[in-house]
């Protein structure tokens, strides 16, 4: 599990590496954790759009950044969201668990999580495709996704079964 605080130097290196893999200029934006986390999200989406496998550190930065945003937007301890091997959080108010496996769990890979968080993939689509595993009566987070501002040019909501037509539910290249 990564440290609770994201390291801006590590995020900067991740964004720079992903941009280099895309043939883009090095990151020149804000050096804040929030700015670099958002840049990781943008760089990972650009890699997926280009048909490339995201750089592991950029994918980690994007997944952790969006997980922590969810945790901030919907605080609580009723649902555990797991993105192995990068991070896990607890969110949603309600009954909390204290020992063992929580009753409400959401687990997926980092690419699927970033697509869900940005509205590039609908919750129902991810469940049907077997890319999202949920257990427990409160494990449906579709009401909170996409995360506000996670993809500024998002044209439609992924809260139902719709996805932006231009990006059409991209499957990640390579193994998940």
KOLDOMAR-433361 format. One record per residue (C-alpha): x, y, z negated. Coordinates in Angstrom, 1 decimal, always signed. Layout:
- X/Y/Z
...
This chain:
- +0.0/+0.0/+0.0
- +1.4/+3.4/+0.9
- +2.0/+6.1/-1.7
- -1.1/+8.2/-2.5
- +0.5/+11.3/-1.1
- +1.4/+11.4/+2.6
- +5.0/+12.5/+3.3
- +5.0/+15.4/+5.8
- +8.5/+14.5/+7.1
- +7.3/+11.0/+7.8
- +4.2/+12.3/+9.5
- +6.2/+14.8/+11.6
- +8.5/+12.0/+12.7
- +5.5/+9.8/+13.6
- +3.8/+12.6/+15.6
- +7.1/+13.4/+17.4
- +7.7/+9.7/+18.3
- +4.2/+9.3/+19.6
- +4.4/+12.5/+21.7
- +7.7/+11.4/+23.1
- +6.2/+8.0/+24.1
- +3.5/+10.0/+25.9
- +6.1/+12.2/+27.6
- +4.9/+15.3/+25.8
- +6.8/+18.0/+24.0
- +7.7/+17.6/+20.3
- +5.2/+18.7/+17.7
- +5.3/+22.4/+17.1
- +2.1/+22.8/+15.1
- +1.6/+23.3/+11.4
- +3.9/+21.3/+9.1
- +1.2/+20.7/+6.5
- +0.0/+17.2/+5.6
- -3.5/+18.0/+6.9
- -2.1/+19.4/+10.2
- +0.3/+16.5/+10.7
- -2.4/+14.0/+9.9
- -4.8/+15.5/+12.4
- -1.9/+15.6/+14.9
- -1.4/+11.8/+14.3
- -5.1/+11.3/+15.1
- -4.8/+13.3/+18.3
- -1.6/+11.6/+19.4
- -3.0/+8.1/+18.8
- -6.2/+8.9/+20.7
- -4.0/+10.3/+23.6
- -2.0/+7.1/+23.6
- -5.2/+5.0/+23.7
- -6.6/+7.2/+26.5
- -3.3/+6.6/+28.4
- -3.6/+2.8/+28.0
- -0.6/+2.7/+25.6
- -0.2/+0.9/+22.3
- +0.0/+3.6/+19.6
- +3.3/+4.0/+17.8
- +3.0/+2.1/+14.4
- +3.9/+5.1/+12.3
- +1.5/+7.5/+14.2
- -1.2/+4.9/+13.8
- -0.5/+4.6/+10.1
- -0.7/+8.4/+9.8
- -4.0/+8.6/+11.7
- -5.6/+5.7/+9.7
- -4.5/+7.0/+6.3
- -5.4/+10.6/+7.1
- -8.9/+9.7/+8.2
- -9.4/+7.2/+5.2
- -8.4/+10.0/+2.8
- -10.8/+12.4/+4.5
- -13.6/+9.8/+4.1
- -12.7/+9.5/+0.4
- -12.8/+13.3/+0.0
- -16.1/+13.6/+1.8
- -17.9/+10.7/+0.0
- -16.3/+10.3/-3.4
- -17.1/+7.3/-5.5
- -16.1/+3.7/-6.2
- -19.0/+1.7/-4.9
- -17.5/+0.6/-1.5
- -13.9/-0.4/-0.8
- -12.6/+0.4/+2.7
- -9.5/-1.6/+3.8
- -7.3/-0.9/+6.8
- -4.5/-3.5/+6.4
- -1.6/-3.1/+6.1
- -1.8/+0.6/+5.8
- -4.3/+1.6/+3.0
- -7.5/+1.0/+1.1
- -9.8/+3.5/-0.6
- -12.9/+3.4/-2.6
- -15.8/+5.8/-1.8
- -19.5/+6.2/-2.1
- -21.2/+7.0/-5.4
- -23.0/+4.2/-7.2
- -22.2/+1.2/-9.3
- -18.5/+0.6/-9.5
- -16.6/-2.6/-9.8
- -13.7/-3.1/-12.3
- -12.3/-6.5/-11.7
- -11.9/-8.9/-8.7
- -13.2/-8.4/-5.2
- -15.7/-5.6/-5.0
- -19.3/-6.4/-3.9
- -19.2/-3.9/-1.0
- -16.2/-4.1/+1.3
- -15.5/-2.7/+4.8
- -12.3/-4.0/+6.6
- -11.0/-3.4/+10.0
- -7.8/-2.8/+11.9
- -6.3/+0.7/+12.2
- -7.2/+1.3/+15.9
- -10.8/+0.4/+15.3
- -10.9/+2.6/+12.2
- -9.5/+5.6/+14.1
- -12.1/+5.1/+16.9
- -14.9/+4.9/+14.3
- -13.7/+7.9/+12.4
- -13.5/+10.1/+15.5
- -16.8/+8.9/+17.1
- -15.1/+7.1/+19.9
- -16.8/+3.8/+18.9
- -20.2/+3.3/+17.2
- -20.4/+1.3/+14.0
- -22.9/-1.2/+15.5
- -20.6/-1.7/+18.5
- -17.7/-2.5/+16.2
- -19.8/-5.0/+14.2
- -21.1/-6.7/+17.3
- -17.6/-7.0/+18.7
- -16.3/-8.5/+15.5
- -13.8/-5.7/+15.0
- -15.4/-4.6/+11.7
- -16.1/-6.8/+8.8
- -18.5/-5.8/+6.1
- -19.9/-7.4/+3.0
- -22.4/-6.1/+0.5
- -25.6/-4.1/+0.8
- -23.9/-0.7/+0.7
- -21.1/-1.5/+3.2
- -22.6/+0.3/+6.1
- -20.8/+3.6/+6.4
- -22.3/+4.6/+9.8
- -24.2/+7.5/+8.1
- -20.8/+9.2/+7.3
- -19.1/+8.6/+10.7
- -17.8/+10.2/+12.7
- -16.0/+12.3/+10.2
- -16.7/+15.9/+10.6
- -14.1/+17.6/+12.8
- -12.2/+14.3/+13.4
- -12.5/+14.7/+17.2
- -13.3/+18.4/+18.0
- -14.4/+17.7/+21.5
- -16.8/+14.9/+20.5
- -19.9/+15.3/+22.6
- -22.3/+12.8/+21.0
- -22.7/+11.1/+17.7
- -21.6/+7.6/+17.1
- -24.1/+7.1/+14.3
- -26.3/+5.2/+16.6
- -25.2/+2.8/+19.3
- -24.1/+5.6/+21.7
- -20.5/+6.4/+22.5
- -19.0/+9.2/+24.6
- -19.4/+8.1/+28.2
- -16.1/+9.5/+29.2
- -14.2/+7.2/+26.8
- -16.6/+4.3/+26.8
- -15.6/+2.4/+23.7
- -11.9/+1.8/+24.7
- -10.5/-1.5/+23.6
- -7.0/-1.1/+22.2
- -4.2/-2.5/+24.4
- -2.4/-5.5/+23.1
- -3.2/-7.5/+20.0
- -5.2/-6.0/+17.1
